[in-house]
């Protein structure tokens, strides 16, 4: 699996200084973050890197007691498919 790093408002995968995948978010309330973008390079397609990024941001939200507003369509689909993410979904 790839090494996912934490940025200021993102989680990302990089190789030799080039970002190959990234999920971005921003603080949108006292206890809320909005996940607004996910991108995965063609170099990493088919390796479930997008799913791993979503799981990373969900773990972060749980650790920080935050709820997630999924604006990114990929993240929205992951929430629809995975009932176990319900605890961090902003209502």
PDB file of N, CA, C and O in Angstrom:
ATOM      1  N   UNK A   1       0.845  -1.187   0.000  1.00  0.00           N
ATOM      2  CA  UNK A   1       0.000   0.000   0.000  1.00  0.00           C
ATOM      3  C   UNK A   1       0.889   1.249   0.000  1.00  0.00           C
ATOM      4  O   UNK A   1       2.070   1.186   0.343  1.00  0.00           O
ATOM      5  N   UNK A   2       0.322   2.336  -0.375  1.00  0.00           N
ATOM      6  CA  UNK A   2       1.066   3.590  -0.465  1.00  0.00           C
ATOM      7  C   UNK A   2       1.162   4.273   0.896  1.00  0.00           C
ATOM      8  O   UNK A   2       0.373   4.003   1.802  1.00  0.00           O
ATOM      9  N   UNK A   3       2.130   5.149   1.018  1.00  0.00           N
ATOM     10  CA  UNK A   3       2.342   5.916   2.235  1.00  0.00           C
ATOM     11  C   UNK A   3       1.534   7.208   2.138  1.00  0.00           C
ATOM     12  O   UNK A   3       1.798   8.050   1.280  1.00  0.00           O
ATOM     13  N   UNK A   4       0.550   7.359   3.021  1.00  0.00           N
ATOM     14  CA  UNK A   4      -0.299   8.554   3.021  1.00  0.00           C
ATOM     15  C   UNK A   4       0.230   9.514   4.073  1.00  0.00           C
ATOM     16  O   UNK A   4       0.409   9.153   5.236  1.00  0.00           O
ATOM     17  N   UNK A   5       0.475  10.743   3.638  1.00  0.00           N
ATOM     18  CA  UNK A   5       1.014  11.777   4.528  1.00  0.00           C
ATOM     19  C   UNK A   5      -0.069  12.793   4.856  1.00  0.00           C
ATOM     20  O   UNK A   5      -1.045  12.940   4.119  1.00  0.00           O
ATOM     21  N   UNK A   6       0.117  13.494   5.978  1.00  0.00           N
ATOM     22  CA  UNK A   6      -0.834  14.522   6.407  1.00  0.00           C
ATOM     23  C   UNK A   6      -0.293  15.890   6.057  1.00  0.00           C
ATOM     24  O   UNK A   6       0.839  16.229   6.399  1.00  0.00           O
ATOM     25  N   UNK A   7      -1.110  16.675   5.372  1.00  0.00           N
ATOM     26  CA  UNK A   7      -0.790  18.070   5.111  1.00  0.00           C
ATOM     27  C   UNK A   7      -1.570  18.938   6.087  1.00  0.00           C
ATOM     28  O   UNK A   7      -2.173  18.428   7.031  1.00  0.00           O
ATOM     29  N   UNK A   8      -1.560  20.238   5.865  1.00  0.00           N
ATOM     30  CA  UNK A   8      -2.284  21.132   6.769  1.00  0.00           C
ATOM     31  C   UNK A   8      -3.790  20.904   6.690  1.00  0.00           C
ATOM     32  O   UNK A   8      -4.461  20.841   7.721  1.00  0.00           O
ATOM     33  N   UNK A   9      -4.322  20.781   5.490  1.00  0.00           N
ATOM     34  CA  UNK A   9      -5.753  20.528   5.292  1.00  0.00           C
ATOM     35  C   UNK A   9      -5.942  19.445   4.242  1.00  0.00           C
ATOM     36  O   UNK A   9      -6.826  19.534   3.390  1.00  0.00           O
ATOM     37  N   UNK A  10      -5.111  18.435   4.316  1.00  0.00           N
ATOM     38  CA  UNK A  10      -5.190  17.367   3.319  1.00  0.00           C
ATOM     39  C   UNK A  10      -4.458  16.124   3.795  1.00  0.00           C
ATOM     40  O   UNK A  10      -3.699  16.146   4.764  1.00  0.00           O
ATOM     41  N   UNK A  11      -4.714  15.049   3.080  1.00  0.00           N
ATOM     42  CA  UNK A  11      -3.908  13.842   3.154  1.00  0.00           C
ATOM     43  C   UNK A  11      -3.469  13.582   1.729  1.00  0.00           C
ATOM     44  O   UNK A  11      -4.238  13.809   0.795  1.00  0.00           O
ATOM     45  N   UNK A  12      -2.245  13.110   1.545  1.00  0.00           N
ATOM     46  CA  UNK A  12      -1.751  12.969   0.186  1.00  0.00           C
ATOM     47  C   UNK A  12      -0.722  11.864   0.061  1.00  0.00           C
ATOM     48  O   UNK A  12      -0.153  11.389   1.044  1.00  0.00           O
ATOM     49  N   UNK A  13      -0.505  11.475  -1.180  1.00  0.00           N
ATOM     50  CA  UNK A  13       0.526  10.506  -1.527  1.00  0.00           C
ATOM     51  C   UNK A  13       1.464  11.213  -2.483  1.00  0.00           C
ATOM     52  O   UNK A  13       1.027  11.815  -3.463  1.00  0.00           O
ATOM     53  N   UNK A  14       2.760  11.139  -2.196  1.00  0.00           N
ATOM     54  CA  UNK A  14       3.716  11.758  -3.111  1.00  0.00           C
ATOM     55  C   UNK A  14       4.860  10.803  -3.383  1.00  0.00           C
ATOM     56  O   UNK A  14       5.195   9.928  -2.585  1.00  0.00           O
ATOM     57  N   UNK A  15       5.430  11.014  -4.534  1.00  0.00           N
ATOM     58  CA  UNK A  15       6.577  10.213  -4.951  1.00  0.00           C
ATOM     59  C   UNK A  15       7.569  11.168  -5.588  1.00  0.00           C
ATOM     60  O   UNK A  15       7.229  11.880  -6.534  1.00  0.00           O
ATOM     61  N   UNK A  16       8.765  11.189  -5.091  1.00  0.00           N
ATOM     62  CA  UNK A  16       9.831  12.091  -5.548  1.00  0.00           C
ATOM     63  C   UNK A  16       9.334  13.537  -5.695  1.00  0.00           C
ATOM     64  O   UNK A  16       9.590  14.205  -6.696  1.00  0.00           O
ATOM     65  N   UNK A  17       8.615  13.994  -4.660  1.00  0.00           N
ATOM     66  CA  UNK A  17       8.152  15.374  -4.634  1.00  0.00           C
ATOM     67  C   UNK A  17       6.899  15.666  -5.436  1.00  0.00           C
ATOM     68  O   UNK A  17       6.411  16.796  -5.413  1.00  0.00           O
ATOM     69  N   UNK A  18       6.365  14.685  -6.143  1.00  0.00           N
ATOM     70  CA  UNK A  18       5.157  14.888  -6.954  1.00  0.00           C
ATOM     71  C   UNK A  18       3.955  14.290  -6.239  1.00  0.00           C
ATOM     72  O   UNK A  18       3.963  13.114  -5.875  1.00  0.00           O
ATOM     73  N   UNK A  19       2.907  15.112  -6.037  1.00  0.00           N
ATOM     74  CA  UNK A  19       1.680  14.606  -5.430  1.00  0.00           C
ATOM     75  C   UNK A  19       0.949  13.747  -6.451  1.00  0.00           C
ATOM     76  O   UNK A  19       0.603  14.207  -7.539  1.00  0.00           O
ATOM     77  N   UNK A  20       0.723  12.496  -6.081  1.00  0.00           N
ATOM     78  CA  UNK A  20       0.046  11.562  -6.973  1.00  0.00           C
ATOM     79  C   UNK A  20      -1.405  11.336  -6.581  1.00  0.00           C
ATOM     80  O   UNK A  20      -2.198  10.843  -7.383  1.00  0.00           O
ATOM     81  N   UNK A  21      -1.758  11.697  -5.346  1.00  0.00           N
ATOM     82  CA  UNK A  21      -3.133  11.556  -4.869  1.00  0.00           C
ATOM     83  C   UNK A  21      -3.328  12.509  -3.699  1.00  0.00           C
ATOM     84  O   UNK A  21      -2.398  12.779  -2.939  1.00  0.00           O
ATOM     85  N   UNK A  22      -4.558  13.018  -3.565  1.00  0.00           N
ATOM     86  CA  UNK A  22      -4.808  13.968  -2.483  1.00  0.00           C
ATOM     87  C   UNK A  22      -6.301  14.042  -2.187  1.00  0.00           C
ATOM     88  O   UNK A  22      -7.139  13.962  -3.085  1.00  0.00           O
ATOM     89  N   UNK A  23      -6.603  14.198  -0.911  1.00  0.00           N
ATOM     90  CA  UNK A  23      -7.959  14.512  -0.472  1.00  0.00           C
ATOM     91  C   UNK A  23      -7.842  15.777   0.359  1.00  0.00           C
ATOM     92  O   UNK A  23      -6.996  15.857   1.250  1.00  0.00           O
ATOM     93  N   UNK A  24      -8.682  16.766   0.077  1.00  0.00           N
ATOM     94  CA  UNK A  24      -8.580  18.051   0.763  1.00  0.00           C
ATOM     95  C   UNK A  24      -9.851  18.335   1.549  1.00  0.00           C
ATOM     96  O   UNK A  24     -10.939  17.868   1.213  1.00  0.00           O
ATOM     97  N   UNK A  25      -9.674  19.114   2.604  1.00  0.00           N
ATOM     98  CA  UNK A  25     -10.796  19.479   3.474  1.00  0.00           C
ATOM     99  C   UNK A  25     -10.516  20.837   4.093  1.00  0.00           C
ATOM    100  O   UNK A  25      -9.390  21.332   4.070  1.00  0.00           O
ATOM    101  N   UNK A  26     -11.569  21.428   4.645  1.00  0.00           N
ATOM    102  CA  UNK A  26     -11.402  22.675   5.381  1.00  0.00           C
ATOM    103  C   UNK A  26     -12.370  22.698   6.552  1.00  0.00           C
ATOM    104  O   UNK A  26     -13.421  22.057   6.523  1.00  0.00           O
ATOM    105  N   UNK A  27     -12.003  23.438   7.571  1.00  0.00           N
ATOM    106  CA  UNK A  27     -12.836  23.586   8.760  1.00  0.00           C
ATOM    107  C   UNK A  27     -14.072  24.384   8.363  1.00  0.00           C
ATOM    108  O   UNK A  27     -13.955  25.485   7.826  1.00  0.00           O
ATOM    109  N   UNK A  28     -15.258  23.833   8.626  1.00  0.00           N
ATOM    110  CA  UNK A  28     -16.485  24.518   8.204  1.00  0.00           C
ATOM    111  C   UNK A  28     -17.431  24.747   9.369  1.00  0.00           C
ATOM    112  O   UNK A  28     -18.588  25.111   9.161  1.00  0.00           O
ATOM    113  N   UNK A  29     -16.967  24.544  10.568  1.00  0.00           N
ATOM    114  CA  UNK A  29     -17.751  24.772  11.776  1.00  0.00           C
ATOM    115  C   UNK A  29     -16.901  24.404  12.968  1.00  0.00           C
ATOM    116  O   UNK A  29     -15.774  23.937  12.808  1.00  0.00           O
ATOM    117  N   UNK A  30     -17.427  24.609  14.162  1.00  0.00           N
ATOM    118  CA  UNK A  30     -16.648  24.299  15.363  1.00  0.00           C
ATOM    119  C   UNK A  30     -16.234  22.835  15.417  1.00  0.00           C
ATOM    120  O   UNK A  30     -15.129  22.509  15.851  1.00  0.00           O
ATOM    121  N   UNK A  31     -17.128  21.957  14.973  1.00  0.00           N
ATOM    122  CA  UNK A  31     -16.850  20.521  15.044  1.00  0.00           C
ATOM    123  C   UNK A  31     -17.091  19.844  13.703  1.00  0.00           C
ATOM    124  O   UNK A  31     -17.536  18.698  13.642  1.00  0.00           O
ATOM    125  N   UNK A  32     -16.791  20.568  12.634  1.00  0.00           N
ATOM    126  CA  UNK A  32     -17.090  20.069  11.290  1.00  0.00           C
ATOM    127  C   UNK A  32     -15.968  20.383  10.308  1.00  0.00           C
ATOM    128  O   UNK A  32     -15.341  21.440  10.367  1.00  0.00           O
ATOM    129  N   UNK A  33     -15.731  19.430   9.398  1.00  0.00           N
ATOM    130  CA  UNK A  33     -14.864  19.698   8.263  1.00  0.00           C
ATOM    131  C   UNK A  33     -15.637  19.357   6.994  1.00  0.00           C
ATOM    132  O   UNK A  33     -16.470  18.451   6.986  1.00  0.00           O
ATOM    133  N   UNK A  34     -15.358  20.079   5.943  1.00  0.00           N
ATOM    134  CA  UNK A  34     -15.938  19.811   4.635  1.00  0.00           C
ATOM    135  C   UNK A  34     -14.859  19.195   3.767  1.00  0.00           C
ATOM    136  O   UNK A  34     -13.793  19.780   3.578  1.00  0.00           O
ATOM    137  N   UNK A  35     -15.138  18.013   3.240  1.00  0.00           N
ATOM    138  CA  UNK A  35     -14.208  17.350   2.328  1.00  0.00           C
ATOM    139  C   UNK A  35     -14.647  17.734   0.926  1.00  0.00           C
ATOM    140  O   UNK A  35     -15.734  17.367   0.479  1.00  0.00           O
ATOM    141  N   UNK A  36     -13.786  18.480   0.235  1.00  0.00           N
ATOM    142  CA  UNK A  36     -14.211  19.101  -1.017  1.00  0.00           C
ATOM    143  C   UNK A  36     -13.544  18.573  -2.280  1.00  0.00           C
ATOM    144  O   UNK A  36     -13.955  18.936  -3.383  1.00  0.00           O
ATOM    145  N   UNK A  37     -12.523  17.725  -2.149  1.00  0.00           N
ATOM    146  CA  UNK A  37     -11.835  17.310  -3.376  1.00  0.00           C
ATOM    147  C   UNK A  37     -11.015  16.053  -3.137  1.00  0.00           C
ATOM    148  O   UNK A  37     -10.334  15.922  -2.120  1.00  0.00           O
ATOM    149  N   UNK A  38     -11.090  15.143  -4.081  1.00  0.00           N
ATOM    150  CA  UNK A  38     -10.242  13.950  -4.080  1.00  0.00           C
ATOM    151  C   UNK A  38      -9.717  13.753  -5.493  1.00  0.00           C
ATOM    152  O   UNK A  38     -10.481  13.812  -6.457  1.00  0.00           O
ATOM    153  N   UNK A  39      -8.427  13.521  -5.618  1.00  0.00           N
ATOM    154  CA  UNK A  39      -7.833  13.270  -6.932  1.00  0.00           C
ATOM    155  C   UNK A  39      -6.783  12.173  -6.791  1.00  0.00           C
ATOM    156  O   UNK A  39      -6.023  12.140  -5.823  1.00  0.00           O
ATOM    157  N   UNK A  40      -6.758  11.276  -7.777  1.00  0.00           N
ATOM    158  CA  UNK A  40      -5.776  10.195  -7.798  1.00  0.00           C
ATOM    159  C   UNK A  40      -5.181  10.140  -9.204  1.00  0.00           C
ATOM    160  O   UNK A  40      -5.909  10.065 -10.194  1.00  0.00           O
ATOM    161  N   UNK A  41      -3.875  10.178  -9.278  1.00  0.00           N
ATOM    162  CA  UNK A  41      -3.169  10.101 -10.552  1.00  0.00           C
ATOM    163  C   UNK A  41      -3.441   8.767 -11.247  1.00  0.00           C
ATOM    164  O   UNK A  41      -3.693   7.754 -10.595  1.00  0.00           O
ATOM    165  N   UNK A  42      -3.388   8.785 -12.558  1.00  0.00           N
ATOM    166  CA  UNK A  42      -3.532   7.554 -13.335  1.00  0.00           C
ATOM    167  C   UNK A  42      -2.485   6.516 -12.926  1.00  0.00           C
ATOM    168  O   UNK A  42      -2.723   5.315 -13.053  1.00  0.00           O
ATOM    169  N   UNK A  43      -1.325   6.972 -12.436  1.00  0.00           N
ATOM    170  CA  UNK A  43      -0.260   6.053 -12.004  1.00  0.00           C
ATOM    171  C   UNK A  43      -0.718   5.143 -10.862  1.00  0.00           C
ATOM    172  O   UNK A  43      -0.186   4.048 -10.680  1.00  0.00           O
ATOM    173  N   UNK A  44      -1.714   5.610 -10.090  1.00  0.00           N
ATOM    174  CA  UNK A  44      -2.167   4.859  -8.921  1.00  0.00           C
ATOM    175  C   UNK A  44      -3.559   4.261  -9.100  1.00  0.00           C
ATOM    176  O   UNK A  44      -4.089   3.638  -8.180  1.00  0.00           O
ATOM    177  N   UNK A  45      -4.143   4.443 -10.262  1.00  0.00           N
ATOM    178  CA  UNK A  45      -5.499   3.924 -10.503  1.00  0.00           C
ATOM    179  C   UNK A  45      -5.555   2.424 -10.265  1.00  0.00           C
ATOM    180  O   UNK A  45      -4.605   1.695 -10.550  1.00  0.00           O
ATOM    181  N   UNK A  46      -6.696   1.979  -9.731  1.00  0.00           N
ATOM    182  CA  UNK A  46      -6.907   0.559  -9.506  1.00  0.00           C
ATOM    183  C   UNK A  46      -6.285   0.024  -8.231  1.00  0.00           C
ATOM    184  O   UNK A  46      -6.384  -1.172  -7.955  1.00  0.00           O
ATOM    185  N   UNK A  47      -5.647   0.880  -7.449  1.00  0.00           N
ATOM    186  CA  UNK A  47      -4.982   0.442  -6.219  1.00  0.00           C
ATOM    187  C   UNK A  47      -5.777   0.819  -4.963  1.00  0.00           C
ATOM    188  O   UNK A  47      -5.286   0.663  -3.845  1.00  0.00           O
ATOM    189  N   UNK A  48      -6.999   1.314  -5.148  1.00  0.00           N
ATOM    190  CA  UNK A  48      -7.874   1.694  -4.021  1.00  0.00           C
ATOM    191  C   UNK A  48      -7.288   2.834  -3.187  1.00  0.00           C
ATOM    192  O   UNK A  48      -7.562   2.939  -1.991  1.00  0.00           O
ATOM    193  N   UNK A  49      -6.489   3.678  -3.816  1.00  0.00           N
ATOM    194  CA  UNK A  49      -5.865   4.798  -3.107  1.00  0.00           C
ATOM    195  C   UNK A  49      -6.923   5.819  -2.683  1.00  0.00           C
ATOM    196  O   UNK A  49      -6.838   6.384  -1.593  1.00  0.00           O
ATOM    197  N   UNK A  50      -7.914   6.054  -3.538  1.00  0.00           N
ATOM    198  CA  UNK A  50      -8.997   6.975  -3.181  1.00  0.00           C
ATOM    199  C   UNK A  50      -9.717   6.505  -1.931  1.00  0.00           C
ATOM    200  O   UNK A  50     -10.001   7.302  -1.036  1.00  0.00           O
ATOM    201  N   UNK A  51     -10.014   5.211  -1.866  1.00  0.00           N
ATOM    202  CA  UNK A  51     -10.666   4.656  -0.681  1.00  0.00           C
ATOM    203  C   UNK A  51      -9.792   4.840   0.558  1.00  0.00           C
ATOM    204  O   UNK A  51     -10.289   5.189   1.629  1.00  0.00           O
ATOM    205  N   UNK A  52      -8.492   4.606   0.409  1.00  0.00           N
ATOM    206  CA  UNK A  52      -7.566   4.753   1.530  1.00  0.00           C
ATOM    207  C   UNK A  52      -7.520   6.205   2.023  1.00  0.00           C
ATOM    208  O   UNK A  52      -7.422   6.452   3.225  1.00  0.00           O
ATOM    209  N   UNK A  53      -7.590   7.158   1.096  1.00  0.00           N
ATOM    210  CA  UNK A  53      -7.606   8.570   1.482  1.00  0.00           C
ATOM    211  C   UNK A  53      -8.877   8.899   2.264  1.00  0.00           C
ATOM    212  O   UNK A  53      -8.826   9.620   3.261  1.00  0.00           O
ATOM    213  N   UNK A  54     -10.011   8.374   1.813  1.00  0.00           N
ATOM    214  CA  UNK A  54     -11.276   8.600   2.516  1.00  0.00           C
ATOM    215  C   UNK A  54     -11.188   8.001   3.922  1.00  0.00           C
ATOM    216  O   UNK A  54     -11.596   8.641   4.891  1.00  0.00           O
ATOM    217  N   UNK A  55     -10.671   6.804   4.038  1.00  0.00           N
ATOM    218  CA  UNK A  55     -10.540   6.176   5.353  1.00  0.00           C
ATOM    219  C   UNK A  55      -9.621   6.988   6.266  1.00  0.00           C
ATOM    220  O   UNK A  55      -9.846   7.071   7.473  1.00  0.00           O
ATOM    221  N   UNK A  56      -8.600   7.576   5.684  1.00  0.00           N
ATOM    222  CA  UNK A  56      -7.656   8.394   6.465  1.00  0.00           C
ATOM    223  C   UNK A  56      -8.356   9.638   7.023  1.00  0.00           C
ATOM    224  O   UNK A  56      -8.181   9.974   8.194  1.00  0.00           O
ATOM    225  N   UNK A  57      -9.144  10.316   6.193  1.00  0.00           N
ATOM    226  CA  UNK A  57      -9.826  11.528   6.658  1.00  0.00           C
ATOM    227  C   UNK A  57     -10.929  11.159   7.657  1.00  0.00           C
ATOM    228  O   UNK A  57     -11.212  11.939   8.567  1.00  0.00           O
ATOM    229  N   UNK A  58     -11.544  10.007   7.507  1.00  0.00           N
ATOM    230  CA  UNK A  58     -12.555   9.559   8.469  1.00  0.00           C
ATOM    231  C   UNK A  58     -11.892   9.250   9.808  1.00  0.00           C
ATOM    232  O   UNK A  58     -12.428   9.608  10.857  1.00  0.00           O
ATOM    233  N   UNK A  59     -10.744   8.594   9.786  1.00  0.00           N
ATOM    234  CA  UNK A  59     -10.001   8.334  11.014  1.00  0.00           C
ATOM    235  C   UNK A  59      -9.603   9.629  11.706  1.00  0.00           C
ATOM    236  O   UNK A  59      -9.685   9.741  12.929  1.00  0.00           O
ATOM    237  N   UNK A  60      -9.175  10.597  10.921  1.00  0.00           N
ATOM    238  CA  UNK A  60      -8.817  11.909  11.452  1.00  0.00           C
ATOM    239  C   UNK A  60     -10.024  12.559  12.122  1.00  0.00           C
ATOM    240  O   UNK A  60      -9.911  13.092  13.226  1.00  0.00           O
ATOM    241  N   UNK A  61     -11.172  12.517  11.461  1.00  0.00           N
ATOM    242  CA  UNK A  61     -12.393  13.113  12.012  1.00  0.00           C
ATOM    243  C   UNK A  61     -12.766  12.437  13.334  1.00  0.00           C
ATOM    244  O   UNK A  61     -13.150  13.108  14.292  1.00  0.00           O
ATOM    245  N   UNK A  62     -12.652  11.132  13.379  1.00  0.00           N
ATOM    246  CA  UNK A  62     -12.964  10.405  14.626  1.00  0.00           C
ATOM    247  C   UNK A  62     -12.011  10.806  15.743  1.00  0.00           C
ATOM    248  O   UNK A  62     -12.445  11.043  16.871  1.00  0.00           O
ATOM    249  N   UNK A  63     -10.733  10.883  15.446  1.00  0.00           N
ATOM    250  CA  UNK A  63      -9.733  11.256  16.457  1.00  0.00           C
ATOM    251  C   UNK A  63      -9.969  12.657  17.009  1.00  0.00           C
ATOM    252  O   UNK A  63      -9.766  12.915  18.196  1.00  0.00           O
ATOM    253  N   UNK A  64     -10.400  13.553  16.132  1.00  0.00           N
ATOM    254  CA  UNK A  64     -10.582  14.958  16.506  1.00  0.00           C
ATOM    255  C   UNK A  64     -12.027  15.286  16.898  1.00  0.00           C
ATOM    256  O   UNK A  64     -12.353  16.448  17.145  1.00  0.00           O
ATOM    257  N   UNK A  65     -12.897  14.263  16.957  1.00  0.00           N
ATOM    258  CA  UNK A  65     -14.322  14.454  17.275  1.00  0.00           C
ATOM    259  C   UNK A  65     -14.985  15.448  16.332  1.00  0.00           C
ATOM    260  O   UNK A  65     -15.693  16.358  16.763  1.00  0.00           O
ATOM    261  N   UNK A  66     -14.744  15.259  15.037  1.00  0.00           N
ATOM    262  CA  UNK A  66     -15.310  16.122  14.006  1.00  0.00           C
ATOM    263  C   UNK A  66     -16.335  15.363  13.175  1.00  0.00           C
ATOM    264  O   UNK A  66     -16.285  14.138  13.069  1.00  0.00           O
ATOM    265  N   UNK A  67     -17.251  16.100  12.597  1.00  0.00           N
ATOM    266  CA  UNK A  67     -18.207  15.546  11.633  1.00  0.00           C
ATOM    267  C   UNK A  67     -17.753  15.977  10.246  1.00  0.00           C
ATOM    268  O   UNK A  67     -17.083  16.997  10.087  1.00  0.00           O
ATOM    269  N   UNK A  68     -18.125  15.193   9.253  1.00  0.00           N
ATOM    270  CA  UNK A  68     -17.707  15.462   7.871  1.00  0.00           C
ATOM    271  C   UNK A  68     -18.902  15.863   7.022  1.00  0.00           C
ATOM    272  O   UNK A  68     -19.949  15.216   7.044  1.00  0.00           O
ATOM    273  N   UNK A  69     -18.722  16.948   6.272  1.00  0.00           N
ATOM    274  CA  UNK A  69     -19.663  17.353   5.238  1.00  0.00           C
ATOM    275  C   UNK A  69     -19.020  16.923   3.921  1.00  0.00           C
ATOM    276  O   UNK A  69     -18.046  17.537   3.484  1.00  0.00           O
ATOM    277  N   UNK A  70     -19.551  15.877   3.284  1.00  0.00           N
ATOM    278  CA  UNK A  70     -18.932  15.380   2.049  1.00  0.00           C
ATOM    279  C   UNK A  70     -19.442  16.129   0.815  1.00  0.00           C
ATOM    280  O   UNK A  70     -20.530  15.836   0.319  1.00  0.00           O
ATOM    281  N   UNK A  71     -18.678  17.075   0.328  1.00  0.00           N
ATOM    282  CA  UNK A  71     -19.040  17.831  -0.872  1.00  0.00           C
ATOM    283  C   UNK A  71     -18.502  17.128  -2.123  1.00  0.00           C
ATOM    284  O   UNK A  71     -19.134  17.155  -3.179  1.00  0.00           O
ATOM    285  N   UNK A  72     -17.356  16.513  -1.996  1.00  0.00           N
ATOM    286  CA  UNK A  72     -16.738  15.774  -3.094  1.00  0.00           C
ATOM    287  C   UNK A  72     -17.626  14.575  -3.453  1.00  0.00           C
ATOM    288  O   UNK A  72     -18.035  13.820  -2.571  1.00  0.00           O
ATOM    289  N   UNK A  73     -17.920  14.404  -4.734  1.00  0.00           N
ATOM    290  CA  UNK A  73     -18.822  13.328  -5.160  1.00  0.00           C
ATOM    291  C   UNK A  73     -18.260  11.945  -4.842  1.00  0.00           C
ATOM    292  O   UNK A  73     -19.025  11.041  -4.505  1.00  0.00           O
ATOM    293  N   UNK A  74     -16.964  11.759  -4.939  1.00  0.00           N
ATOM    294  CA  UNK A  74     -16.363  10.468  -4.605  1.00  0.00           C
ATOM    295  C   UNK A  74     -16.575  10.142  -3.129  1.00  0.00           C
ATOM    296  O   UNK A  74     -16.914   9.011  -2.780  1.00  0.00           O
ATOM    297  N   UNK A  75     -16.376  11.126  -2.275  1.00  0.00           N
ATOM    298  CA  UNK A  75     -16.556  10.933  -0.833  1.00  0.00           C
ATOM    299  C   UNK A  75     -18.027  10.684  -0.518  1.00  0.00           C
ATOM    300  O   UNK A  75     -18.344   9.847   0.327  1.00  0.00           O
ATOM    301  N   UNK A  76     -18.921  11.395  -1.181  1.00  0.00           N
ATOM    302  CA  UNK A  76     -20.358  11.156  -0.994  1.00  0.00           C
ATOM    303  C   UNK A  76     -20.700   9.696  -1.291  1.00  0.00           C
ATOM    304  O   UNK A  76     -21.442   9.062  -0.541  1.00  0.00           O
ATOM    305  N   UNK A  77     -20.156   9.169  -2.385  1.00  0.00           N
ATOM    306  CA  UNK A  77     -20.419   7.770  -2.751  1.00  0.00           C
ATOM    307  C   UNK A  77     -19.871   6.808  -1.714  1.00  0.00           C
ATOM    308  O   UNK A  77     -20.490   5.781  -1.435  1.00  0.00           O
ATOM    309  N   UNK A  78     -18.718   7.123  -1.138  1.00  0.00           N
ATOM    310  CA  UNK A  78     -18.145   6.257  -0.107  1.00  0.00           C
ATOM    311  C   UNK A  78     -19.034   6.229   1.139  1.00  0.00           C
ATOM    312  O   UNK A  78     -19.192   5.183   1.768  1.00  0.00           O
ATOM    313  N   UNK A  79     -19.607   7.370   1.489  1.00  0.00           N
ATOM    314  CA  UNK A  79     -20.532   7.416   2.624  1.00  0.00           C
ATOM    315  C   UNK A  79     -21.795   6.607   2.329  1.00  0.00           C
ATOM    316  O   UNK A  79     -22.322   5.936   3.216  1.00  0.00           O
ATOM    317  N   UNK A  80     -22.279   6.664   1.096  1.00  0.00           N
ATOM    318  CA  UNK A  80     -23.468   5.900   0.717  1.00  0.00           C
ATOM    319  C   UNK A  80     -23.207   4.398   0.778  1.00  0.00           C
ATOM    320  O   UNK A  80     -24.091   3.634   1.166  1.00  0.00           O
ATOM    321  N   UNK A  81     -22.011   3.968   0.402  1.00  0.00           N
ATOM    322  CA  UNK A  81     -21.659   2.545   0.351  1.00  0.00           C
ATOM    323  C   UNK A  81     -21.297   1.959   1.716  1.00  0.00           C
ATOM    324  O   UNK A  81     -21.431   0.753   1.921  1.00  0.00           O
ATOM    325  N   UNK A  82     -20.845   2.789   2.647  1.00  0.00           N
ATOM    326  CA  UNK A  82     -20.280   2.297   3.905  1.00  0.00           C
ATOM    327  C   UNK A  82     -21.034   2.847   5.115  1.00  0.00           C
ATOM    328  O   UNK A  82     -20.784   3.964   5.569  1.00  0.00           O
ATOM    329  N   UNK A  83     -21.953   2.043   5.621  1.00  0.00           N
ATOM    330  CA  UNK A  83     -22.747   2.455   6.781  1.00  0.00           C
ATOM    331  C   UNK A  83     -21.885   2.723   8.017  1.00  0.00           C
ATOM    332  O   UNK A  83     -22.285   3.477   8.904  1.00  0.00           O
ATOM    333  N   UNK A  84     -20.690   2.099   8.075  1.00  0.00           N
ATOM    334  CA  UNK A  84     -19.826   2.286   9.253  1.00  0.00           C
ATOM    335  C   UNK A  84     -19.228   3.688   9.338  1.00  0.00           C
ATOM    336  O   UNK A  84     -18.616   4.035  10.347  1.00  0.00           O
ATOM    337  N   UNK A  85     -19.396   4.491   8.300  1.00  0.00           N
ATOM    338  CA  UNK A  85     -18.920   5.882   8.329  1.00  0.00           C
ATOM    339  C   UNK A  85     -19.974   6.840   8.894  1.00  0.00           C
ATOM    340  O   UNK A  85     -19.699   8.023   9.094  1.00  0.00           O
ATOM    341  N   UNK A  86     -21.173   6.324   9.148  1.00  0.00           N
ATOM    342  CA  UNK A  86     -22.318   7.135   9.560  1.00  0.00           C
ATOM    343  C   UNK A  86     -22.016   7.994  10.794  1.00  0.00           C
ATOM    344  O   UNK A  86     -22.556   9.093  10.922  1.00  0.00           O
ATOM    345  N   UNK A  87     -21.163   7.508  11.701  1.00  0.00           N
ATOM    346  CA  UNK A  87     -20.881   8.224  12.938  1.00  0.00           C
ATOM    347  C   UNK A  87     -20.179   9.565  12.723  1.00  0.00           C
ATOM    348  O   UNK A  87     -20.225  10.429  13.598  1.00  0.00           O
ATOM    349  N   UNK A  88     -19.538   9.748  11.584  1.00  0.00           N
ATOM    350  CA  UNK A  88     -18.843  11.020  11.343  1.00  0.00           C
ATOM    351  C   UNK A  88     -19.537  11.883  10.296  1.00  0.00           C
ATOM    352  O   UNK A  88     -19.031  12.947   9.939  1.00  0.00           O
ATOM    353  N   UNK A  89     -20.682  11.443   9.805  1.00  0.00           N
ATOM    354  CA  UNK A  89     -21.416  12.204   8.800  1.00  0.00           C
ATOM    355  C   UNK A  89     -22.183  13.346   9.465  1.00  0.00           C
ATOM    356  O   UNK A  89     -22.969  13.121  10.384  1.00  0.00           O
ATOM    357  N   UNK A  90     -21.950  14.566   8.996  1.00  0.00           N
ATOM    358  CA  UNK A  90     -22.678  15.724   9.518  1.00  0.00           C
ATOM    359  C   UNK A  90     -24.135  15.614   9.071  1.00  0.00           C
ATOM    360  O   UNK A  90     -24.420  15.280   7.921  1.00  0.00           O
ATOM    361  N   UNK A  91     -25.035  15.896   9.980  1.00  0.00           N
ATOM    362  CA  UNK A  91     -26.480  15.805   9.676  1.00  0.00           C
ATOM    363  C   UNK A  91     -27.016  17.094   9.157  1.00  0.00           C
ATOM    364  O   UNK A  91     -28.205  17.191   8.853  1.00  0.00           O
TER     365      UNK A  91
END
